[in-house]
């Protein structure tokens, strides 16, 4: 009889533990940590037009995201989706990355197919510019980039990106912050290469 009681107690404990874990997981998701949303950086497109930033919350996303575009009224925008769900380092990185799409003229050019070599090059260039601007324009910029890399890695893993894709992106960012040039000079080179300057 004591053996049956012991087995029953262990079984009951395991069930209680499973119920607790499910309840805790649901509570944690509903009580996700919220962050203050940072002020956006200064951003001009490749022709000197001012870019506006628009914060959009409660989209149902698990973390921050951004999108650069010209709206139907011709206004240059960076949408800042659910920034309150991600730390400041990632907010900074997304802002500067999306601004870079405006700076390099991506918004005025036909959008290449998703995941095509041209699309991936545009993303790598935007990451590079974002990294250099953070490095040069923000206090403790290198530390902010290091924190952003950690957050970006977590976000990409959670989104299901292949490890190789994440590693390649992080390698590009790390290489860019070591460049002995400014973001302004780098952007100028991109615009000249594209025939936009």
Secondary structure, DSSP 8 states (H G I E B T S, - for coil): -HHHHHHHHHHHHHHHHHHHHHHHHHHHHHT------------B-TTS-B-EEEEE--SS-SS-EEEEEE-TTS-EEEEEESGGGS-HHHHHHHHHHHHHHHHTTGGGS----TTSHHHHHHHHHHHHHHHHHHHHHSTTHHHHHHHHHHHHHHHHHHTT--HHHHHHHHHHHHHHHT-SS-HHHHHHHHHHHTT--
